[in-house]
Amino acid sequence: MAIRYISMQDFEELAALHEESAQLLARWMPGAPLVTYAEFERYMSRFDGPLNEGFLICLRDTGAIAGRVNVNNIIRGTHQSAMIGYSAYASTTGHGYMTEGLRLLVGYAFGEMKLHRLEANIQPDNAPSLSLIKRVGFQREGYSPNFQFIDGAWRDHERWAVTVEMTGA
């Protein structure tokens, strides 16, 4: 697996992945799937400033996209922290791609990005995502009722985090 920054050239492949995965992602992801070029342009504009970075998890041998990870709400100074959001796709789940990709992302965030802490907020019913975040080394820190508006309702989330010290880096 490899991680790389997302670019406008990824539109067609991501649009196809989002279209095939719309039903899978609707329960867990805020907003509609990115299936039009205009939606993708709006999504990409969030990476124009210093607060958000977008990454793709790709198969090393073919470069095919297996998942997506955003590093959001980057806070510098005495915090050096950010929140992550991620998704796999219907055709890429169950292969371990996200586990390896998120481990690479954590290493990159704590290395090149010089972050100290990453947080992830996950709905309590999203068992695959909770298992994934545990495998990557995040620890549960709390519970946030009505945390985010997803799929027509305010959803509770569990708050998970990992720090540089927890990874041994």
Salt bridges, closest charged atoms under 4 A:
ASP10 OD1 - ARG4 NH2 2.60
GLU119 OE2 - ARG117 NE 3.12
GLU141 OE1 - ARG117 NH2 2.40
GLU158 OE1 - ARG140 NE 3.12
GLU165 OE1 - HIS116 NE2 2.80
